[in-house]
Amino acid sequence: NISSIGSFGNPSDLDETIATLDSLCHQINTRKPNTHPRAKEWDSMTVDHWLSIHVKSEGSRQLVRWMLTVCTGRESSELSFLFWLFFLKEAGGWATLADIKG
C-alpha cells in the first residue's frame, strides 16, 4: 500500500530522481546491457546502494524501493542497479510503470 510509505519528502528531489532513472535507463541496450560503459559498476551495486548515494530524501528513496518491490517482487537490496535500469527500459520508463491501471 503506497500510503504506508508516508511523505515522499521534497517533490523536486523525487522529480530529479525519476528524471535521472529515466535518463540512465534509456542508455541501456536491452539486448546487451553489459556493453554499457558503466555496466560492471552498476551490476556490482544494489539499487539500495545507488539510492543511498544519489537520492537526498528518504521519502524519494522509499518510493523507488516501493515501486521496485511492486514491479519485481524483490527488495532493493537484492537487485543490481543495472538490472533495475534494464527493467525500467524494458517497461518503457518510470512513467509507464507508474501509470499502470488495474
Buried (B, 14 or more C-beta within 10 A) or exposed (E): EEEEEEEBBBEEBBEBBBEBBBEBBEEBEEEEBEEBEEBEEBBEBBBBBBBEEBBBBBBBBBBBBBBBBEBBEEEBEBBBBBBBBBBBBEBEBBEEBEEEEE
